[in-house]
Every structure is written in C-alpha cells, then in structure tokens.
Amino acid sequence: MRRSLPVRLLLAVGVSLGLALVLLVVLYATSIAFDVWARLRATPLWFIAVYVTGLALLAGLGARLVWRVLGPRRRRQARRRASTPPAPPTREQLEDSLRRALATGADVGAARQELEELSTRREAGEVHIALLGPVSTGKSSLVRALLPEAVVAVSPVGGTTRAVTRYTWASPAGDRLILTDLPGLLEADGHLDTLAREEAQRSHLVVYLIEGDLTRDQQEALREVLALGKPVVLALNKSDLLAASDIETLRARLTTRVAGASRAEVVTVSAGAEREMVRVYPDGREELVTRVVPPQVEELAAAIQRRIDSDRAVLDDLRDAAVFVLAARKLDATLATHRRARAEEVVASSTRKAMVGAMAAVSPGTDLVIQGYLGLQMLRGLAEIYEVSLGDIDLDHFLAHAGRRVGKTVPVLLAVAGNALKAFPGVGTLTGGLVHAVAYGLLFDSLGRAVTETLAARGALPEQVALRTFEEKLSEDVETRARRLAKLAAAQVRRIGASGG
C-alpha cells in the first residue's frame, strides 16, 4: 500500500531523530570511556587490574541475569511441568473418555468395572484396608490375630494366599472395615504383584507388613504404594522375637524410609505364634516345649483408627482419585490394544491392495509406491485411528522423502522377493510382476508399521522420527515377511488363473 506524503515525511523525520539520538549516545559513551582510560593510566598497575576485573565480573553477572530472565524461562517451566505429576482424571472426564472409546468399538469393560465397583463401595460406606507385603511376612496370621473367628489359610510354606480374600472387621470405635488379605508381593508370577497393587489403589488405607529392614525390591514396592498418596501404615511384624533396643533401631530406620510421606507411619506388631523352646529342669533334664505367644496388634489397630478419625472425607477422596487413575490406565491399555489391531488391519489391507496393483505392471515405478493414492489413504487411516490431526503435515512431502530414502534398498528388496517366490513354482509367466508385487508389499508393510509405531509412541507424526523408523523396519525380519507376502501373491495369481481372468 502506497503511503501519503505527510506520513512519509513523518517517518523520515522519526528515523532521522532516532539516528541522531543513537549517534549522541555513542559519542557520549566514547567520551566517557576515553576519560576513564586517561585517568586509569595515571594509577598503579594493580589498581587497573582490580578495576578491569571488577568490570568483567559485573558484565558477567549482568549477562547471567539477562539470560535467566529471557533465555531458559520456558525450559525451566517445561522442567517444572515435567516433574509435576498430572492431576488424576475426574469422574466426568473418565465417562467422556469411555464414551469416545466405546464409539471406536473398543472394549471398555475393565475400566467400566472399576467405576462400578467404586460406586458399590461408596454406597456401602465401608472403609477398605489393603494388607500388603512380601511373601511369608505373616499377613494371613495378622488377619487371624485381628479376627480370631475368621477362617484363614495359614501355612509355613511361602505364598499360601493365592487370591484376594476379604474379611469384615468392626473397629473399636464401631466403624465397619473390610480387611483385604492380598497375595504376597515379589512372587515369581508377576500377575500377583499387579493384583495386589490394583487392590491397594481401590482401598482407603494400606497396611504394608514386613519383618525387618527393607530390601531393595521391597523399597521399590513401598515407593509405588506411597506414590498412591493414600495413608500407609508400615507394620513391623514378629516384634516378639526382637529385643527392645533392636526394635527401636529398626523403627528409626524404617521411619527414614517413609520420610517425606505425610500420610505414612511405622508401628510394631506381633501376629502371635507358637514358639518351640527348650526347658531345662533343675536335675539337668531338657524338654522341648511349645510356648504360645499372644498377638500384639493394639498399636496397629490404633493407627488405623487414627487415620479413619482424622478425616473420613479425605480418605474417600484419596481412594476415589486412585481408582480413577487405575480406571484411566486400564482404558489406555485397552485403547492401545484396540488401536494397534485396527492399525494392523489398515496396513495389511493397504499392503494387499498395493501388491495387486503391482501385478498389473511388470516394471512399476518405485515413486508410485511412496507417492501413490494407496500410500496417502493408508497414512490418513492410521492418523484417524490414533486421533492425530495431519493438518500441519504435508503427506505428499513426507512420502516423497520416504521414497528417496528407499532408493538404495529397492534392489535388495527385489532380490529378496525373487528368492521368496522360488518356493512357489507354477507362477513363472508372471514372475516379474510378482517380484515387484512382493517388493511393493515390503515397502508398504514397513511404512505402515513405522507410522503406527510413531503415532502410538508420540501421539504425533514427526517426520524425521517416522522416516528413521521406516528405514529400520525395511531391514527388520525382511526374509520372513517376504515369504509371507510371496505366499499371498502366489495365492492371488492362482485365484486369477482359476477364474480365467
């Protein structure tokens, strides 16, 4: 747009005044610098050194302050966001996610079951306590001590409890509690660990039972429990076997293990047992007798009651948040499996179509493999499955780059395809087309799997990452895939021959 004469005059005057101001500032700064230098020359050398060093330090400090204010602020904020755990989803957010997942055909039963179980527990108004701990620490014996009338499987063989078992317990204050005896952690079968941790998430409070200082694996399991953010009572069992000084030492050490967790505390318990001991009589005779050690669970019961009395509403909120996280995790896992299955169908269908198209031309151009209609349709289909917008991605540009990257690989793929077809005699008249068809299939299969993997891992399609993965997939298990695709191609040829087409 052409500006009017008065506007251009004003701009010229403004620019002239700005240049004049800059010139004055430069001249003034130069005058000061020369004046300072003249004065410094009359001073001792050591003073000049101190003066220059001071100026350098001030300049460095100023540059650092400017950098901290302007430069890394975004990175600091990003680091803070990365270190801050995401807030748990709300019930409304989960319901919305379930509806959207259901619309895609995903099986949302596992996540829905968690929300239904939560509603059931809310209506019952009971306090759920998960009894957790390594194998053979006496969890079932502790249940028997708290509930003498309960029938509990107790055995000296490690890992007796193989399923979740619930017992009703009335606290001294009259609260109705559900005590859940869980499988021992760190079993050889990892399913038990998952089972125990999930039930811990559904509970209001966790009792983590041990019988000594924590091993490295036990510390890791305890950290996972503490990360749930709910009250945890770390109970040291079999305290009757320890001296009072040893108990205090262990208690202090365990307290440091839960330092920083405001809702955790350490107590000592004894589930009670029958101890064999040798009785020595005055005449020197010895006799092996069994002594019954009464249970000592009062400190644990008091700790549980304190947690319930402190704020029941907070306990409910913490339990609900943990269940929402569990439900969201199960929904994510279901969606990942569902999307992977759909993506594999899209890739397989596109690969078959590309192979059929290749049979129509003995020497098709490689650029058609990468820039053709089928390639675009496959990418769009995969992006739709992973709910990724491709508005900011030039698919033609992406496919063109992919085509340039496979230029050196095509001869190798053709050779591998030819070798794979040797296992299918009787298709000699179309061998040239079949070789290219199998090569097409390898390219499409590799590209589809690379894009699927990138979308699943990153939730986006960064071009360079996807292209690097594409190159890796091209050489991954290529002979096995070529044999599978050659079988499909040969079967297609036989069907065409049988139909007379």
Steps between C-alpha positions, in 0.01 A plus 500: 500500500643842398518744794404866469764776491440630858535148641825445310635834628418405859673164459808671355514746788458221754779293347731804488437585864561139601832487316604831655417371849701182443794708377489722809493198731800347322697827515417547869597145589824537301585825683446335837709198400796715389476710815502188721793355308700825541442495873589130531835551329604725790422228758714203609485180293341298780208746519442466125491121536249517786286749312490296179428180695210669677355621170528150355323349800221757481461439127486124554245536780286727285513258206406212727202689640381593152537138388304369799221750439476462122665173402418183687169601653302278269731209565470547877123507472511189283718323758261600778205372299684175427586447868143572614284187478181551301181547697281188517202506264157581632198272474356721225822490298512122529139463391570719197808294411299180537231627264756599236685170534174305474414688180818363341399143585748454784416267789472731803380228739807502728492876558122502537521222758735710714252789508210268581695340784580847633131591497415180686757573770382859533143389560608244761689768693769255615868571552718270291847411628751318282745272679810496283851367536767261377447125501500322839493810719195376692211687336253216543614448858441870565145467367448208738630714787265786417208267426535187716172359371598528133610190313831585335743272320827518696799291399876515547536453121556836330220637287198324651266786414442471126194724460337811644307414817285753689399497866258724686646666807326726750745750645489590872326827400226312315616565142429223253829409336581262215845348544638358176770235521702527179747268325860546600704745297809399305361159407652331195167557322474872432118481485489486877687828528251664263207353688627629834586848376164548332312405815721741693382774266137412570547518879486791742809397689793263452671295769843396372625209712872417532715310747827692484677773308394541139681336213553691176198334335284565806604866502396530136163340574451731799584805286227396257252470785599839646465655153126424517479788749278316747569414868754220549581320824835323487462215751806318636385145576643234736615764744486239779817346357698825531656674794365841593819674382481322164137601458582866558790485257285341232212740565732799456645356180155424355381848593771643277373275218165679503640846572322758289177301481262695723244221511737218600602370842683203653358262763608169650277193518512135583248275335555241769638154451609180664872509578695187581745535787719275713410480870787401732403337831705526826619143461645584155227344295396688182158502342377654175180693577272726298427847631203695370585866430186715519444745214586866548301706249380788717743753352394411146130521585553840661692628195220391268237662721696827508507511123126438478418758767730768353284574196280237343414730207869532414535122506209469258647763267843333499344161432286641218795675336708181508216298346455760226869470417469120493194515274672748268807276479284200408315706240830617349623141479175389335514786251863426417416136425190594302680764296789266431262235367319752276830641376624154410181444299551828311865420427418144390217618274713774342785256448271252323357772276849624412607148406196446280567830326863403445400183315344710226839647398821306454723799574309746715678813618610503862373855539146366457549286810578799716305784336197304380141518609523187713786643704306817576190302594700277733655797683165674534342183634773451762479864608124467543542191718744681732294822492794700369435804284704506182409860422856616566663214308557497124438133426627527143823653628531227765448222247743659255770502768419138579539415132844657482611304805411162350679555169804294596287236667277410205752269325547309824124471550455376142769236554343385826158489332639288216649251742174479695302422183720200418301303755186539282546324165245543223492880493793545263314696233425773748821482702608854406174651617497285812849609596394863484178416683690349792736800499196729510366298791825530695509877451137553599525264795817673626357849455171410667668339800739795536219756497293290741789471745571873482137602550457257791816616678481876438139582425625691194689436178839676518638449153863423578411255778253316277747484209777360721261236630399424138862430408533268799181312412616448140780272615317343793426129454480569126535140380220367721268781392595447134405129521166589656426760232619268223249242621223760479610606152516142371156428641366808324648384168343157539161656575530715185598195295214293641247771415641532147576872551 
